[in-house]
Amino acid sequence: MTATALVDKIAATADAFRLLSACYYEPDKNMLLEEGLFAQLREALELCHPDSASLADAMATSLRDAPQQDLLIDYAKLFVGPDVLLAHPYGSVYLDGPKVLMGDSTMDVIARYQDADFAVSPELKEVPDHIAIELEFLYLLCFNAALAQTEERTDDQQHWNQHRQQFIADHLGRWIDEFCGRLSNNTQCDYYRHLADLTQRFINAQKATA
């Protein structure tokens, strides 16, 4: 692989993390479609994980077909409450215990964010190990690696790649299968079923290359 192709692949991986992260916030059907998020996601996946690229199209179609109110109801049941969450989006629930938020694993996530100068916006009002935030963090690590590769800073590139691989191995990669299983089994919307499938495939592919 040429240096240019490697940069393109790392940058595409970063974009895929960023775009997947956006899918785990409260859904705004019109905004997601008008901004072309799924076309961007497909383009990124074509470069970094082509076996999953078609799922971006499936997400776009299922989102277009789903009523906005149904998406919001499903989102609340899965991720927000007030009833028992059907697919907890927090890593500590899977790594520290089913009733634990801000557990030891969350403290480790926070330490890794700080080490990489990654700050969670206080406006989010979310626990730091929410899946959307962890995906956004992985975007930052990939972006930094791509920039270092472009500027021929080999040591920095290896540093950021190691951070990404270790974070996946120690955190998101350890709970992604159970989370995506819960999401797929409990959603009423095909959109979230496709999102679960894509997220699981993509993260497991990242684990395999670590």
C-alpha positions in Angstrom: 0.0 0.0 0.0 1.4 3.4 -1.0 1.8 6.2 1.6 -1.1 8.1 0.0 -3.4 5.1 0.1 -2.5 4.5 3.7 -3.4 8.0 4.7 -6.7 7.7 2.7 -7.6 4.5 4.5 -6.8 5.9 8.0 -8.7 9.1 7.2 -11.7 7.0 6.0 -11.6 4.9 9.2 -11.7 8.2 11.2 -14.7 9.4 9.1 -16.5 6.1 9.7 -16.0 6.4 13.5 -17.3 10.0 13.4 -20.3 9.2 11.3 -21.3 6.2 13.3 -21.0 8.3 16.5 -23.6 10.7 15.0 -26.1 7.8 14.6 -26.2 7.2 18.4 -27.6 10.6 19.3 -31.3 11.5 19.3 -32.4 10.9 15.7 -33.4 13.8 13.5 -34.5 12.1 10.3 -34.6 15.1 8.0 -31.3 16.5 9.2 -29.5 13.1 8.8 -30.8 12.6 5.3 -30.4 16.2 4.1 -26.7 16.3 5.3 -26.0 13.1 3.3 -24.6 11.3 6.3 -25.1 7.8 4.9 -23.6 8.7 1.5 -20.5 9.9 3.4 -20.5 6.8 5.5 -20.7 4.6 2.5 -17.8 6.4 0.8 -15.7 6.0 4.0 -16.5 2.3 4.3 -15.7 1.7 0.7 -12.1 2.6 1.5 -11.7 1.1 5.0 -14.2 -1.7 5.3 -15.9 -2.4 1.9 -17.7 -5.5 3.1 -20.0 -3.3 5.3 -20.5 -0.4 2.8 -23.9 -1.7 1.7 -25.2 -1.3 5.2 -24.9 2.4 4.9 -27.5 2.3 2.1 -29.7 0.0 4.1 -29.6 2.5 7.0 -30.5 5.4 4.7 -33.5 3.5 3.2 -34.8 2.3 6.6 -34.5 5.8 8.1 -36.3 7.3 5.1 -39.2 4.8 5.5 -39.5 5.2 9.3 -41.8 7.8 10.9 -39.9 10.3 13.0 -42.1 9.6 16.0 -41.3 5.9 15.8 -37.6 6.6 15.7 -37.8 8.8 18.8 -39.9 6.3 20.8 -37.5 3.5 19.9 -34.5 5.7 20.7 -35.9 6.5 24.2 -36.7 2.8 25.0 -33.3 1.6 23.9 -31.0 4.3 25.2 -32.7 6.9 27.5 -35.6 5.6 29.6 -37.4 6.4 31.9 -38.1 2.6 32.0 -35.3 0.0 32.0 -33.0 0.6 29.1 -33.2 -2.1 26.4 -29.7 -1.4 25.1 -27.5 0.4 27.6 -25.1 2.6 25.7 -22.6 2.8 28.6 -19.5 0.7 28.7 -19.5 0.4 32.5 -22.8 -1.5 32.5 -21.0 -4.3 30.5 -17.6 -4.1 32.1 -18.3 -3.2 35.7 -21.8 -4.6 36.4 -25.3 -4.2 35.1 -26.2 -1.4 37.6 -22.9 0.4 37.6 -22.4 3.9 36.0 -19.1 5.8 36.4 -17.3 2.6 37.5 -13.6 1.7 37.3 -13.8 1.3 33.6 -15.3 4.7 33.2 -12.5 6.2 35.2 -10.0 4.6 32.9 -11.8 6.0 29.9 -11.6 9.5 31.4 -7.9 9.1 32.0 -7.4 8.0 28.3 -9.4 11.0 27.1 -7.3 13.3 29.2 -4.0 11.7 28.0 -5.1 12.4 24.4 -6.4 15.9 25.1 -9.9 14.9 24.3 -12.6 16.9 26.0 -16.2 15.9 26.2 -18.5 18.9 25.7 -20.5 19.6 29.0 -23.5 20.3 26.8 -23.8 16.6 26.0 -24.6 15.9 29.7 -23.6 12.2 29.1 -21.5 9.7 30.9 -18.0 9.6 29.2 -18.3 6.0 28.2 -21.4 6.5 26.2 -20.9 4.7 22.8 -21.3 7.9 20.8 -18.5 9.5 22.8 -16.2 6.5 22.6 -16.7 6.5 18.8 -15.9 10.2 18.7 -12.7 9.6 20.7 -11.7 6.9 18.2 -12.3 9.4 15.4 -9.8 11.8 17.1 -7.2 9.1 17.5 -7.5 8.1 13.8 -7.5 11.7 12.7 -4.3 12.3 14.6 -2.7 9.2 13.1 -3.7 10.3 9.5 -2.2 13.7 10.1 1.0 12.3 11.5 1.2 10.0 8.4 0.7 12.9 6.1 3.4 14.9 7.8 5.7 11.8 7.9 5.9 11.8 11.7 6.2 8.0 12.0 6.6 7.9 15.8 3.5 10.0 16.3 1.6 7.9 13.9 2.5 4.7 15.7 1.7 6.4 19.0 -1.9 7.3 17.9 -2.4 3.9 16.3 -1.4 2.2 19.5 -3.7 4.4 21.5 -6.6 3.4 19.2 -5.8 -0.3 19.2 -5.5 -0.4 23.0 -8.7 1.5 23.6 -10.6 -0.8 21.4 -9.0 -3.9 23.1 -9.6 -2.6 26.6 -13.0 -0.9 26.2 -15.3 -0.7 23.2 -14.2 -4.0 21.7 -15.0 -5.8 24.9 -18.7 -4.8 25.1 -19.6 -4.1 21.5 -21.0 -7.6 20.8 -23.4 -7.7 23.8 -24.5 -4.1 23.2 -25.2 -4.7 19.5 -27.0 -7.9 20.3 -29.3 -6.1 22.7 -29.8 -3.3 20.2 -30.7 -5.6 17.3 -33.0 -7.8 19.4 -34.9 -5.0 21.1 -35.4 -2.4 18.4 -38.6 -2.0 16.6 -37.0 -0.1 13.7 -34.9 -1.6 10.9 -32.7 1.5 11.1 -31.3 0.6 14.5 -31.0 -3.1 13.4 -28.8 -2.1 10.5 -26.9 0.3 12.7 -26.2 -2.5 15.2 -25.0 -4.8 12.4 -22.7 -2.2 10.9 -21.3 -1.1 14.3 -20.5 -4.7 15.3 -18.9 -5.5 12.0 -16.8 -2.4 11.9 -15.6 -2.6 15.5 -14.8 -6.3 15.2 -12.8 -5.6 12.0 -10.8 -3.0 13.9 -10.1 -5.5 16.6 -8.9 -8.0 14.1 -6.3 -5.6 12.7 -5.1 -4.5 16.1 
